[in-house]
Amino acid sequence: MFSFNMFDHPIPRVFQNRFSTQYRCFSVSMLAGPNDRSDVEKGGKIIMPPSALDQLSRLNITYPMLFKLTNKNSDRMTHCGVLEFVADEGICYLPHWMMQNLLLEEGGLVQVESVNLQVATYSKFQPQSPDFLDITNPKAVLENALRNFACLTTGDVIAINYNEKIYELRVMETKPDKAVSIIECDMNVDFDAPLGYKEPERQAQHEESTEGEADHSGYAGELGFRAFSGSGNRLDGKKKGVEPSPSPIKPGDIKRGIPNYEFKLGKITFIRNSRPLVKKVEEDEAGGRFIAFSGEGQSLRKKGRKP
């Protein structure tokens, strides 16, 4: 009994409502057509031929359609969704980052199998470059980028496009399984330290304690204005004796602020400089009271003693 294959592309094998076949994979840039399909590179979905849709429609599979991609030569596998069924027969188109994870070259064979994945509850990512820290809100950027993905696989390095720049992130952990579906799910996202990131070194502040009198030599430049420190000019134009000779600064002339040792957190204290009142000399009670007609009279003619 002889069997032969009259088709150039492999025929899908269907066992127990399971889709499994092999395709030759190419990157999206090889997809023929006038339309730009750069949107495929921004997500985690592939383009399959129409015959795959015909086979899947006959099976009692669960939606959304999720697939397991396996490179048997390198024993690498990942998971993905499907975007369209417009590829040529026997060919499927993958994002470039997905081909790198599978170690596939242009025209390599990939095994495609339909799978059912659990809904994700937690995932952890590690940026592959410290440039990812320049993003203001990385969680919002990642949430927006994951809308183009159907599932995540632990160990994959996914690529997201933001602000005309491609950022790569490694999937470090997923729960409840190593491969999860992220369609219509409530997933907690966490980030690990970026690859090659070094925390800034903190310089220890050494407090130098000085004993004795402090050095006030550096205060001369901080005082600013000093009276009579300029140079003079003579009417005859001579420069003799016009050089400034300011008096040296004494440590006692420098007034520094006094810290408030009674300061308490959350309490504002207003300190006003109050001058002491000048002490007045108290007059005698008798002399200080007003008495009418208590003055002494004066005479223009001085009375002298008669000889």
C-alpha positions in Angstrom: 0.0 0.0 0.0 1.5 3.3 -1.1 0.7 6.8 0.0 1.8 10.1 -1.5 1.3 13.8 -1.0 0.1 15.6 -4.0 0.4 19.1 -2.3 3.5 21.2 -1.8 2.4 22.2 1.7 2.0 19.9 4.7 -1.5 18.8 5.5 -2.8 19.6 9.0 -3.2 16.7 11.3 -6.4 16.7 13.5 -6.5 14.4 16.5 -9.2 14.7 19.1 -10.2 18.3 18.2 -6.6 19.4 18.1 -5.0 21.4 15.4 -1.3 20.6 14.7 0.7 21.2 11.5 4.0 22.5 10.3 4.6 25.8 8.4 7.5 27.5 6.9 7.8 30.8 8.8 8.9 34.2 7.5 9.1 37.6 9.1 6.4 40.1 8.5 8.7 42.2 6.3 8.5 39.4 3.8 4.7 39.6 3.5 3.7 40.6 0.0 1.1 43.3 -0.4 0.7 47.1 -0.8 -0.4 47.6 2.9 2.1 48.2 5.6 1.9 45.4 8.2 4.2 47.0 10.8 1.4 46.5 13.3 2.2 42.8 13.4 5.7 43.6 14.7 4.2 45.5 17.7 2.3 42.5 19.1 2.4 38.8 19.7 0.1 37.4 17.0 0.9 35.6 13.7 -0.6 35.4 10.2 -1.7 32.0 9.0 -3.0 30.6 5.7 -6.8 30.3 5.0 -6.6 26.5 5.1 -5.9 26.8 8.8 -9.1 28.7 9.3 -11.0 26.0 7.4 -9.6 23.3 9.7 -10.1 25.3 12.9 -13.7 26.0 12.1 -14.4 22.3 11.9 -13.0 21.7 15.4 -14.7 22.2 18.7 -12.0 24.5 20.0 -12.3 27.2 22.6 -11.9 30.9 21.7 -9.8 32.9 21.6 -7.6 30.8 19.3 -4.2 30.3 21.0 -1.3 28.4 19.5 2.0 26.8 20.7 4.9 27.3 18.4 7.8 24.9 18.6 11.2 24.8 16.9 12.1 21.1 17.1 15.6 21.7 15.9 16.5 24.0 18.9 13.8 22.7 21.3 12.5 26.2 21.8 8.8 27.0 22.1 6.5 30.0 22.7 2.8 30.8 22.5 0.9 33.3 20.4 -2.5 34.3 19.0 -3.6 34.7 15.4 -4.3 38.0 13.7 -5.4 37.1 10.2 -5.7 34.1 7.8 -4.3 35.7 4.6 -0.9 34.1 4.3 0.1 31.8 1.4 -0.5 28.1 1.8 2.2 26.4 3.8 3.5 29.7 5.1 3.0 31.7 8.3 4.4 35.1 9.2 5.8 35.8 12.6 7.1 39.0 14.4 10.8 39.3 14.3 11.2 39.1 18.1 9.3 35.8 18.1 11.6 34.3 15.5 14.6 35.3 17.6 13.1 33.6 20.6 12.6 30.4 18.6 16.0 30.7 17.0 14.4 30.5 13.5 15.7 31.8 10.2 13.8 32.8 7.2 12.0 29.8 5.7 12.5 27.6 8.8 10.0 25.0 9.9 7.8 25.6 12.9 5.3 23.3 14.6 1.9 25.0 15.2 -0.5 23.4 17.7 -3.7 24.8 19.2 -3.7 25.0 23.0 -5.9 26.2 25.9 -4.2 28.5 28.4 -5.2 29.7 31.8 -6.0 33.4 32.4 -3.0 35.4 33.8 -3.1 36.8 37.3 0.5 38.0 37.7 3.5 38.7 35.5 7.0 40.1 36.1 9.2 41.7 33.5 12.8 42.7 33.3 13.8 45.5 30.9 16.9 44.6 28.8 18.2 48.1 28.9 18.4 50.9 31.5 16.8 53.2 28.9 13.4 51.8 30.0 13.7 53.9 33.2 13.5 57.1 31.1 9.7 56.4 30.6 7.6 58.4 32.9 4.9 55.8 33.4 6.2 52.4 32.4 3.2 50.4 33.7 0.8 52.4 31.5 3.1 52.1 28.5 3.3 48.3 29.0 -0.4 48.0 29.5 -1.1 49.7 26.3 1.5 47.6 24.4 0.1 44.3 25.8 -3.2 44.9 24.1 -1.6 43.6 20.9 -0.6 40.4 22.7 -2.7 37.3 23.3 -0.5 35.4 25.7 2.8 35.4 27.6 5.4 32.7 28.0 8.0 32.6 30.8 11.5 33.2 29.4 10.4 35.0 26.2 11.9 38.4 25.3 9.1 40.6 24.0 9.5 43.9 22.1 7.3 46.9 22.5 7.4 50.1 20.5 7.1 53.4 22.3 7.9 56.9 21.1 9.6 55.5 18.0 11.9 53.4 20.0 11.9 49.6 20.6 12.2 48.3 24.2 12.9 44.7 24.9 11.5 43.0 28.1 12.1 39.5 29.4 9.1 37.7 30.9 10.6 36.6 34.2 7.5 35.0 35.8 3.9 34.4 35.0 1.1 33.0 37.2 -0.7 30.7 37.5 1.3 28.8 34.8 4.4 29.3 32.7 2.2 30.2 29.7 -0.9 32.3 30.3 -3.5 34.1 28.3 -3.8 37.9 28.8 -7.0 38.5 26.9 -9.7 40.2 29.1 -7.8 39.6 32.4 -7.0 41.4 35.6 -3.2 41.0 35.9 -0.8 42.4 38.4 2.4 43.6 36.7 5.8 44.0 38.5 9.2 45.0 37.2 12.7 43.7 38.0 15.8 45.8 37.9 16.9 46.5 34.3 19.7 44.4 32.8 23.0 46.3 33.4 21.5 48.7 35.9 23.7 50.0 38.7 22.3 51.8 41.7 24.0 55.2 42.3 26.5 55.0 45.1 25.6 57.0 48.1 28.5 59.2 49.5 28.7 59.0 53.2 28.7 62.4 54.8 31.6 62.7 57.2 31.0 65.3 59.9 34.3 66.9 60.9 34.3 68.0 64.5 36.5 71.0 65.2 37.8 71.8 68.7 38.6 75.3 69.9 37.8 78.5 68.0 36.4 78.2 64.5 38.3 79.5 61.5 36.7 82.8 60.4 39.1 83.5 57.6 36.5 82.4 55.0 33.8 84.8 56.2 35.3 87.9 54.6 33.9 87.0 51.2 30.4 86.1 52.6 29.8 89.5 54.3 29.3 91.3 51.1 29.2 95.1 51.7 31.8 96.7 54.0 31.7 100.3 54.8 34.6 102.6 53.8 36.3 99.8 51.9 36.6 101.7 48.6 39.4 103.8 47.2 39.6 107.6 47.2 40.4 110.1 44.5 42.5 113.2 44.9 41.8 116.5 43.2 45.4 116.8 42.0 45.3 113.4 40.4 47.9 111.8 42.5 47.5 108.2 43.7 49.4 108.6 46.9 47.5 107.6 50.0 44.3 106.5 48.2 44.7 102.8 48.5 41.9 101.3 50.7 43.0 100.0 54.1 40.0 98.3 55.6 40.3 97.3 59.2 40.7 93.5 59.7 37.6 91.6 60.7 37.5 90.3 64.2 35.7 87.1 65.1 33.5 89.0 67.5 32.2 91.2 64.7 30.6 88.3 62.9 27.1 87.6 63.9 25.7 84.2 63.1 22.2 82.8 63.6 21.4 81.0 66.8 19.6 77.7 66.2 16.2 77.1 67.9 16.9 74.1 70.1 13.3 73.9 71.2 12.1 73.3 67.6 9.3 70.8 67.2 8.1 69.2 63.9 4.9 70.8 62.7 5.2 73.9 64.9 6.0 77.3 63.6 7.7 79.8 65.9 7.9 83.5 65.1 10.9 85.2 66.8 11.0 88.9 67.0 13.9 91.0 68.2 12.7 93.0 71.2 14.8 95.8 72.5 15.0 96.3 76.2 13.3 99.4 77.5 15.5 102.3 78.6 15.4 102.5 82.4 14.2 105.9 83.5 15.3 107.5 86.6 12.4 107.6 89.0 11.8 111.0 90.5 10.9 111.6 94.0 7.2 111.5 94.7 7.3 115.1 96.1 9.3 116.5 93.2 7.3 114.6 90.6 3.9 115.9 91.7 2.5 119.2 90.3 2.0 121.9 93.0 0.4 125.1 92.0 2.4 128.4 92.7 5.3 126.5 94.0 7.9 128.3 91.9 10.3 131.0 93.0 10.2 134.6 91.8 13.1 136.5 90.3 13.8 140.2 90.6 15.6 142.4 88.0 17.1 144.5 90.6 19.5 142.7 92.8 19.3 143.8 96.4 22.7 144.3 97.9 23.8 144.9 101.4 24.2 148.4 102.5 27.6 149.2 103.8 
